[in-house]
Amino acid sequence: MIEYVLLILAGCVIGTITGLTPGLHVNTVCLIGLSLYPLLGMDALGFSVMMVATTLTQNFIDFIPSIFIGVPEEDTALSVLPTHKLVLQGKAMEAVKTTAYGCLLGVLFSLILLAPAMYIVPFLYNSVRGFVVYIISAAALILILREKGAGKIIASLAFLASGALGLIALDMKALSSSEVLFPVFSGLFGLSNLLYSLKTESAFVPQEEYVHVKIDRKIILGSLLGTLGGIAVGLLPAMSPSQIGIIMSSLFQGTTQTFLASLAAINTSDTIYSILALYTIGNPRSGVAVMMERIIDINANTLILIVSVMCIVPVVAFMIHLYLGSKATKLIQRIDYRKLSITVMLFVLTLVWVMTGWVGFIVCLVATAIGLIPILGGVSRTHAMGVLLIPTILYFLGVV
């Protein structure tokens, strides 16, 4: 028992470090973990416990870099994440607390719905399998059509360009499909944003250090919708939490708080239900689930242990999230963000080179150029998820 507690704490520490590293996707962390597992000589179940703790913690901490790194000037605020808008209003801690509550409530609602989901998820999975291609095509079209004016053309260009990249990258012989996703996502969603931030002056305003964020109807509703959205992410291949979150936001016309809570809850809910999907339908839907499938057999006893871990880790991650957010709020005006962005870019590029070689490095540079299309065009960066959506659509149509 003490061994598992120590492994949970170790996972929380690792998840905090990886969560604070921009460009390091949670699935990449699991891929790295899977490659290191044979060298560690650890018990398979204990290693799984640690990686579940790592993943859930990173789900929380991932929001800290997105809130505080690369905030642009006010006149470009509409093209960046809602968290950046709150920073420009001096409300960084509101973003920190809202995402923390969203993640925590997402876990709570997911665990409450876990028993019925064990029966509902297999039913939904078998029901939608024949219609998946139409559902994800409609979702992609909705996201493009919600853009205004010329934004629809730019969104379409970003979608098609990223889709072409996905078709080429996933068919490469030099790198496996799991390996190539690291440089692809690092370029599309990490380096492109950091590169763009270099051209603007950071426009930081004094931050309110003590912000009271009440868990009201908006946050609870957003978290509940996010929990249901996490199930949708698991059922619809290649759909990202951000895309599901934006579609829900468009349908329910929620506030910024509702959207942030929903997006946070989707992340944690997706992690939980991806592991449940491994148990109920034998189909892993996330990096941690794929890793677990490779090294252990998921049975009822294993599931109970993993669910117990899911009850403990979010509480620890919640406290770490609030602590780091509070520290970052106090340090925000002392940081040279230009130097920080350059340092992070060099670190990510080095990591790409070490892990994927020159092939991955070139893929990363191309992905970065494509990732700049929606940013410069002032449209949502989720259109770049065409990198997975288009290959998936063509796969289900039998084209590739």
N, C-alpha and C positions, 0 to 999 in steps of 0.2 A: 504493500500500500504506500509506504514512504517513497519507494522507488518511483511509483507513478506520479506522486506529488512533485518530486524533483524533476521528472521528465516534463511535467506540465509547466513548471516554472521555467525550465530551460527553453521550452517551446515559446513561452511568452517573451523571453529575452530575445530569442532569434527573430521572432515575428516583429518585435519592436525595431530591431536593427534593419531588417529587410523592408519594413514598412516606411522607414525614414529614408530609404534609398530610392530616389526617383528613377523611374524606368525599369525597376526590377519587379516584374509581374509576379503575382502570387503563384501562378502555374509554373513559372520559371524556377521559383524557389523549390517547388515540389520536384521538378525535374532534376535540379542540382542535388536535392536530398536523395532521390532515387539512385543517382549515379554514385553518391558517396556511401550509401547504405552498406554495400558489401565490404567496404574498407573499415567500417566502424565496429563490426563484430557485435552489434546490438541485437537484442531480442526483437523479432519482427513486430510483435504486438506493442512493445514499449516504444519502438521507433515510430509506429503509426500514431500512438498517443501524442508523442512529441510533435509530429508533423501536423496533426489536427490542431493542437494548441498554437503552433506557429501560424497556420493558415488563418484561424479565427482572430488571432491577435493582429495579424497584418491587415485583415479586413477593417479593423478599427483604425490602426495607425496610418494606413494609406492616405487618409484624409488630411493629415497634418501637412505633408509637402504640397498637396493640391491647394490648401488654404493659404500657405505662407510663401511659396516660391513662385517667382516670376509674375508678380502683380503688375499690370500695365498702367498707363495713364488713364484718366477718367473717360476720355473720349473714345477709348477702345474697350471699355468695360462690357459693352453689350456682346462682344464676341468671345468672352471668356466665361468661366464657370461662375455660377451664382455665389460661390464662396468668396471669389475675388471682389464681387460687388459689395459684399458685407465688409470686407477688409477696407475698401475705399470709403466706407461710411463709418469707419472706426468701430466696427462690430465683429471683429475677428473671433472673439470669444463666443459670440452667438452662433457662428458657424461651427466652432469647435464643439459646443455643448449640444447643438441640434444634431450633428452627425453622430455624436457619442450616444445620445438618447435613441436615435434611429437604429443604430447597430444593436444596442442592448435590447430594445423592444422587438427588433426583428428576430433575435434569438428567442426571446420569450414567447412570441406568437408562434414561431416555428415549432418550438417544443410542445406548446399547447395543442397545436394541430397535428403533431407527429403521428399519433395513433390513427386518426381517421385518414391521414395522408397515406399510410401504409396500404390502404385499400383503394383510395381514390387515385393515387399516382399511377399504379399499373393500369387502371381502367382508362384514365385520360391518355396515357402513353399509347395504348393499343388503339384508342379511338382516333387520335389525331395523326397517327403515322402515315396514313394515306393522303392526308391533306397538308402535311408539313410544308411542302414546297409552295403551296398557294398562300399559306398563312405568313411565312417569312417574306414572300414576295410582296404581299399586301402591306406588311409592316414597313418594309424598306420604302415602298411607294408613298405611304402615309408620311414618313419622316421627310421625304424629299418635297412633297407637296405642301407641307406646313411652312416651308421657307417662303419668304416674300420676294416678289419680283424676280430680278436676275439671280437671286439666291438659289432658285430652283435649278438653273443651268449650272451654277457653280457646284451645288450639291450633287447633281447628276455626274459632273466631271470627276469630282472626288470619289464618288461611289464606283464609277467605271474604272478609273485609274487604279484605285486600290484593289478592285476586283481582278484586274489584269495582273497586278503584282502578286495577288494571292494564287492565281492559276499558275504563274511561272514558278513562284517560290515553293509551292507545295508539290510541284512536280520535279523538283531538282534532285539529282542523284547524289550530289556532294554532301547534302545535309538531309537528315530525316525531317518529317513534317513537324515533329515536336521540337527539334533543334532550331529550325528556321523561324519559328514563331517568335523567338526571343529578339533577334535583330529586327524583325518585321514590326512588332509592337513597340519596341524601344524607339524606332524611328518614327512611326506613325503618330504615336501619342506622347512620347517622352521628349526626344531630341528636337522635334519640330517646334514644340511649345517653348522649350528653353532657348532655342535659336531665335525665335521671334521676340522673346522677352529682351534680348540683347539690344534691339533697335529702339527700345523705349526707355524712358527714364522712370524709375520706380516712384510711384506717387503715394507714398505712405502718409497716412494721417494719424494723429494721436489715437491710440486705441483705448477703449473702455476696458479696464482690467477686471472689473467686477460686474458681470452681466448676469441678470437673473433670467433664465430661460425656463418657463413653466411647461411641464408636460401636459399640454392642453389638447383639445380636440384635434387641432391641426397636426400636431406631431403624432398623436395616437393613430389618426386616420392614415397619415402618410406611411407610418410604420406597418400598419395592417395591410395596406395596398402593396407596400414593398415586399412583405412576406409572401403574398399571393403572386407577386411579380417574380419572386425568386423561384417559385414552382414553374412559372412560364419559361424562365430562362433555361431551366433544366429540361423542359419538354421540347423546346424549339432550338435545334442545333444552330450554332453560329450567332444567335442573338445575344447581345451583351446586356449587362445590367443597365448601362446608360440608355440604351435604346428602349428597353422596356420602361424605364423610368420616364423618359420623355413622352412616350406614347400615353402612359398613364396620366402624366401631367396635362397633356393636351385634352384627354378625355374628361378629366375631373376638374380642370382649371384651378389647381391648388395654388397656394402661396409659395414663396421661396422656402419657408420652413417646411411645408408639406413635401415639397419636391426633394429637399435635402434629406429629410427623414426617410422618405420613400427609397431614395437611391442607396442610403446607408443600410436600410433593412434588406433591400434586394441582395446586397453583397453577402451579408451573413446568412440570410435565408437560403441563398443559392448554394453556399458551402454545405449547410446542413442537409438539404434535400438531395444534393448530388451524392452524398454518402448513403442516404436512404434509398436512392435509385439503384445504387450498387447492390443493396440487400434485396430490394423488392423485384427489380426487373433485370438485375445482372448487367446493368449498363452504366458505367462510370461517366459522370457529367462534369467533372472538374479535375484539375491537376492532382489534388490530394486523393480523390476517389480512384483515379487511374493508378497512383502510386500504391494505394492500399490493395487494389486488385492484384497487383504484381507480387506482393509479398505475404499477404495473409488471406485466409478464408473468412468472409463475413458471415457469421451465424448469429443467433439470438443473443448469446452471451457476449460476443464481441460488440454487438450493437449497443447493448446495455452499458458496457464500459465506455464506449465512445460517446454515448448520450450523457453519461456522467461527466465526462471531460467537458462537454459542451455546456454543462450547467456551471462549471467552475471558471473556465477560461474567460468568458465574457465579462465577469465581474472584475477580474484582474485587469483585463485589457481596457475596460471602461475607465478605471482609475488611472492607468498609464496614459491613456488618451487625454484626459482632462489635465493631468499634470504637465505633459509635454506641451499641450495647447496653451496653458497658462504661462509656461516659461518662454515659449515662442512669442507670445504677445508682448512680453516685457523686452525681449531682445530684438524685436522686429525693426526698430529704427537704428540699431547699431550695426546691422549687417550690410555689407556691400553686395547687393544681389547680382550685380554684373559678374563679379569675381566668383560668387557662389555658383551661378549658372554655368560659367565656363568650367569650373572645377567638376561639377556634376556631369557635364557633357563629356569631358575627357575621361572621367571614371567609367561612364556607360560605354563609350567607344572602346576603351581598353578591355572591359569585360566582354564585349561582343567579339573583339579580336581573339581573346584568349579562349573563349568557349566555342566560337564558330569559324575562326580563321578568316582569310581574306575574302572568301565567298560570302560569309555572313556579314562582313564589314561593308562590302559593296551593296548587298541587299539592304543593309541598314541605311546607307546614304540615299539610296533610291526611295526607300520608305519615308525618310525624313523630308525629301523634296515633295512627295505626294501629300504628306501630312501638313505641309504648309498651305496647300490649296484651300481647305476650308477655313483655316485661320486667317489668311490674307483676304479671303472672300467674305468673311464675316458670317459664316454659316456654322452649324453644329459640327463638331469633329466626329460625331458618331457615324457620319456618312462614310468615313474611312473604314468602317467595319465591313464594307463591301469586300474587303480582303478575305473574309471568311464567308460572307453571305453569298456572293456570286459563285464561288466554287461549290458551295453546298447546294444552291439552287440547281446548278448544272448537273451535279451528281444525282440528285433526285429525279431530274428529267432524263437521266441516262445519257447525257451528252459527253461527260467526262468520267 
